[in-house]
Amino acid sequence: MAGNKTTCITSEYSSDLNERTLLLYHDPRYQPPTPTDVRNVIRHLGLTGSEVAARVGVSADTVRKWQATPDSPSFKPIPYAPWRLLLIEAGLVLPPST
């Protein structure tokens, strides 16, 4: 079914990202991204933390928390919606079809 195609990842980039993080949230195989996944997508986009913050509507401090190691007291996992926006901007997943 064509509506199930959710990724358009390049082979050179696939080794840097857990492909299960590219799945839709309701897919039982979906896995939330790690801070490393977040850093890799931001690096792929070539944006600063402040630029990412402006694009997804959060503070630069929040973007830093998403990239912190999980054992850090400042760590905060990235919510699905901003994660999905970053993936769409990076061209790693297709935007929703209408």
Beta strands, then each sheet from edge to edge (+ up, - down):
end
